Amino acid sequence: MTLTILGNQGPYPGKGGVCSGYLVEAAGRRILLDCGSGVLSALQQHLPLSGLDAIVLSHLHYDHFSDLLVFQYFMQLSVKSGLMAGPMPVWGPGTPQPHKSLLVASEYLDYTEITQQSRLDIGGVQLSFFRTAHPVESYAIRLEYGNKIIVYTGDSKLCPGLADFSRGAGILLADACFLHQEKQAGDLPHMSARECGILAREADAGRLLLTHFRPGSCLQDHCKEALEVFSHTEAPDPGTRHDV
């Protein structure tokens, strides 16, 4: 499996930045995890939009799905021209209802709700889900192909069960929105880079990739903090590809 970082910022994109979006390729399938602001433009540096097989959303905050609103126009034009045969399969949470309604209303997106019990098979790639600790319904996503595993935490605080869900991941892609000192100042709905390191260590992950940085964050500081507890840590730039 190959993971491409399309965007790594939130809750909004900085100058020249892109919000959450990650392309997973395996078994000839191309699966997009999240589709925040700027992701469609970044994705086209790697493949045409018509090359996608499925889209899976961790949660329905705008920095994780807003580009799907304009993706509908691409699908409309593509279906009418014969480039695409039908609606794009999209999986995501059932709430918040107002956000979901923006996606369900489109005849060009085939939206299916996920729960913690959901299991998907997308062309031989197996997906499972874990409900995380975030202000809205949010899921970590585990993708398995053969003995290869990628786990994406989505947005979450460090919470019980997440390490077990992430067990054995070759790549753990984790929400490192804050530094440890910032987390000490209050109850914030994301992990610190240090907590991501703790999670990777407890999950016995192969590599930890940090993501979901606020504009202006120093990625080196986040990486340094996580490295103190987990040695195989990176804070990769958008556009980088990572094999597992």
C-alpha positions as CSV (number, residue, x, y, z in Angstrom):
1,M,0.0,0.0,0.0
2,T,1.0,3.6,-0.7
3,L,-0.1,6.6,1.3
4,T,0.2,10.1,-0.3
5,I,-0.2,13.2,1.9
6,L,-2.3,15.6,-0.1
7,G,-2.9,18.1,2.7
8,N,-2.0,18.2,6.4
9,Q,-3.5,21.5,7.8
10,G,-6.5,22.3,9.9
11,P,-8.9,23.7,10.9
12,Y,-8.2,26.0,7.8
13,P,-5.5,26.1,5.2
14,G,-2.7,28.6,5.6
15,K,-1.1,30.4,2.7
16,G,-0.5,27.8,0.0
17,G,-1.7,25.1,2.3
18,V,-4.2,22.3,2.0
19,C,-6.5,20.8,4.7
20,S,-6.8,17.1,5.5
21,G,-6.7,14.7,2.5
22,Y,-4.8,11.4,2.1
23,L,-4.7,9.1,-0.9
24,V,-4.3,5.3,-0.3
25,E,-3.4,3.1,-3.2
26,A,-3.5,-0.7,-3.1
27,A,-4.7,-3.6,-5.2
28,G,-5.2,-1.2,-8.1
29,R,-7.7,0.8,-6.0
30,R,-7.4,4.5,-5.1
31,I,-9.2,5.5,-1.9
32,L,-9.3,9.1,-0.7
33,L,-9.4,9.6,3.1
34,D,-11.0,13.0,3.8
35,C,-11.4,15.8,1.4
36,G,-10.8,19.2,3.0
37,S,-10.2,22.6,1.5
38,G,-7.7,22.4,-1.4
39,V,-7.5,18.6,-1.6
40,L,-9.0,18.3,-5.1
41,S,-6.4,20.6,-6.5
42,A,-3.6,18.7,-4.8
43,L,-5.0,15.3,-5.8
44,Q,-4.8,16.2,-9.5
45,Q,-1.0,16.4,-9.1
46,H,-1.1,12.6,-8.7
47,L,-4.1,11.3,-10.7
48,P,-7.2,12.6,-12.5
49,L,-10.3,13.0,-10.4
50,S,-11.9,10.3,-12.5
51,G,-9.3,7.8,-11.2
52,L,-10.8,7.7,-7.7
53,D,-12.6,4.6,-6.7
54,A,-14.0,5.7,-3.3
55,I,-14.0,8.4,-0.7
56,V,-14.1,7.8,3.1
57,L,-14.6,10.6,5.6
58,S,-13.4,10.4,9.1
59,H,-15.9,13.1,10.3
60,L,-18.0,15.9,9.0
61,H,-16.0,19.0,10.0
62,Y,-15.6,21.4,7.0
63,D,-11.8,21.1,7.0
64,H,-12.3,17.3,6.3
65,F,-15.0,17.3,3.7
66,S,-15.6,20.8,2.2
67,D,-14.1,20.0,-1.2
68,L,-16.7,17.4,-1.7
69,L,-19.2,20.2,-2.2
70,V,-17.5,21.3,-5.4
71,F,-16.5,17.7,-6.3
72,Q,-20.2,17.2,-7.0
73,Y,-19.9,19.6,-10.0
74,F,-17.0,17.5,-11.4
75,M,-19.1,14.4,-11.0
76,Q,-22.1,16.1,-12.7
77,L,-20.1,17.1,-15.7
78,S,-18.4,13.7,-15.9
79,V,-21.5,11.6,-15.7
80,K,-23.3,13.7,-18.3
81,S,-20.3,13.5,-20.7
82,G,-19.9,9.8,-20.1
83,L,-16.5,10.0,-18.4
84,M,-18.0,8.5,-15.2
85,A,-20.6,5.8,-15.2
86,G,-22.4,6.8,-12.0
87,P,-22.2,8.4,-8.6
88,M,-19.0,8.3,-6.5
89,P,-19.2,6.0,-3.5
90,V,-18.7,8.0,-0.3
91,W,-18.7,6.6,3.2
92,G,-18.9,8.8,6.3
93,P,-20.6,9.4,9.7
94,G,-24.4,10.0,10.0
95,T,-24.0,13.2,12.0
96,P,-24.1,16.1,12.2
97,Q,-27.3,15.9,10.2
98,P,-27.0,19.4,8.6
99,H,-23.5,18.6,7.3
100,K,-24.5,15.2,6.1
101,S,-27.5,16.6,4.2
102,L,-25.2,18.6,2.0
103,L,-23.7,15.3,0.7
104,V,-26.8,13.0,0.7
105,A,-28.8,15.5,-1.4
106,S,-26.5,15.1,-4.3
107,E,-27.4,12.5,-7.0
108,Y,-23.7,12.3,-7.9
109,L,-22.5,11.1,-4.5
110,D,-23.6,7.7,-3.2
111,Y,-23.3,8.4,0.5
112,T,-23.4,5.5,3.0
113,E,-23.3,6.0,6.8
114,I,-20.6,4.3,8.8
115,T,-20.5,3.2,12.4
116,Q,-17.9,1.5,14.6
117,Q,-19.4,-1.9,13.5
118,S,-19.0,-1.1,9.7
119,R,-16.7,-3.2,7.6
120,L,-15.9,-2.4,4.0
121,D,-14.2,-4.3,1.2
122,I,-13.1,-1.9,-1.5
123,G,-11.5,-4.1,-4.2
124,G,-9.7,-6.3,-1.7
125,V,-8.7,-3.5,0.7
126,Q,-10.4,-4.1,4.1
127,L,-11.6,-1.1,6.1
128,S,-12.7,-1.0,9.7
129,F,-13.6,1.9,12.1
130,F,-13.2,3.1,15.7
131,R,-15.2,5.9,17.3
132,T,-12.8,8.5,18.6
133,A,-13.1,11.3,21.1
134,H,-14.0,14.5,19.2
135,P,-16.8,17.1,19.5
136,V,-18.7,15.4,16.6
137,E,-19.1,11.8,15.5
138,S,-15.6,10.9,14.3
139,Y,-13.8,7.7,13.3
140,A,-10.3,6.4,13.1
141,I,-9.9,4.3,9.9
142,R,-7.9,1.1,9.6
143,L,-7.0,-0.1,6.1
144,E,-5.6,-3.6,5.5
145,Y,-4.3,-5.3,2.4
146,G,-2.6,-8.6,2.9
147,N,-0.3,-8.1,5.8
148,K,0.0,-4.3,5.2
149,I,-1.8,-1.9,7.6
150,I,-2.4,1.8,7.6
151,V,-4.3,3.5,10.4
152,Y,-5.5,7.1,10.2
153,T,-6.7,8.5,13.5
154,G,-8.8,11.3,12.1
155,D,-9.3,14.0,14.7
156,S,-9.3,12.8,18.2
157,K,-8.0,13.2,21.7
158,L,-6.0,10.3,23.1
159,C,-8.6,7.9,24.2
160,P,-9.0,4.3,25.5
161,G,-9.1,1.6,22.8
162,L,-7.3,3.7,20.1
163,A,-4.0,2.0,20.6
164,D,-5.6,-1.5,20.3
165,F,-7.4,-0.4,17.1
166,S,-4.0,0.8,15.7
167,R,-2.1,-2.3,16.8
168,G,0.5,-3.4,14.3
169,A,0.1,-0.5,11.8
170,G,2.9,-0.2,9.4
171,I,2.0,3.5,9.1
172,L,0.1,5.3,11.8
173,L,-1.1,8.7,10.5
174,A,-2.0,10.7,13.6
175,D,-3.6,14.0,14.6
176,A,-0.8,16.1,16.1
177,C,-2.5,19.4,16.2
178,F,-1.0,20.6,19.5
179,L,2.3,20.5,21.4
180,H,2.3,19.1,24.9
181,Q,2.5,22.4,26.6
182,E,-0.6,23.6,24.8
183,K,-2.5,20.5,25.9
184,Q,-1.7,21.2,29.5
185,A,-3.5,24.5,29.3
186,G,-6.9,23.0,28.8
187,D,-9.1,20.1,27.4
188,L,-8.5,20.3,23.7
189,P,-10.2,18.0,21.1
190,H,-7.0,16.9,19.4
191,M,-3.8,15.0,20.4
192,S,-0.4,16.6,21.1
193,A,2.6,15.4,19.2
194,R,3.8,13.7,22.4
195,E,0.5,11.9,22.7
196,C,0.8,10.7,19.2
197,G,4.2,9.3,20.1
198,I,2.7,7.5,23.1
199,L,-0.1,6.1,20.9
200,A,2.4,4.8,18.3
201,R,4.6,3.2,21.0
202,E,1.6,1.5,22.7
203,A,0.3,0.3,19.3
204,D,3.7,-1.1,18.3
205,A,3.4,0.9,15.0
206,G,6.1,0.7,12.4
207,R,6.2,4.4,11.6
208,L,4.4,7.5,12.9
209,L,3.4,10.2,10.5
210,L,2.1,13.4,12.1
211,T,-0.6,15.5,10.5
212,H,-3.3,18.1,11.1
213,F,-1.0,21.1,11.8
214,R,-2.4,24.6,12.4
215,P,-1.1,27.2,9.9
216,G,2.1,28.6,11.2
217,S,3.0,25.6,13.3
218,C,6.7,24.5,13.3
219,L,6.6,20.9,12.1
220,Q,10.1,20.3,13.4
221,D,8.9,21.1,16.9
222,H,6.0,18.6,16.6
223,C,8.3,16.0,15.2
224,K,11.0,16.6,17.9
225,E,8.3,16.2,20.7
226,A,7.0,12.9,19.3
227,L,10.5,11.6,18.7
228,E,11.2,11.8,22.5
229,V,8.8,8.9,23.0
230,F,8.7,7.1,19.6
231,S,11.8,7.0,17.4
232,H,10.2,6.3,14.0
233,T,8.4,9.6,13.6
234,E,8.1,12.0,10.7
235,A,6.2,15.2,10.0
236,P,5.9,14.8,6.2
237,D,5.1,17.5,3.7
238,P,2.2,17.4,1.3
239,G,3.0,15.6,-1.9
240,T,5.1,12.9,-0.2
241,R,4.5,9.3,-0.8
242,H,5.0,6.6,1.8
243,D,5.0,2.8,1.2
244,V,4.1,0.1,3.7
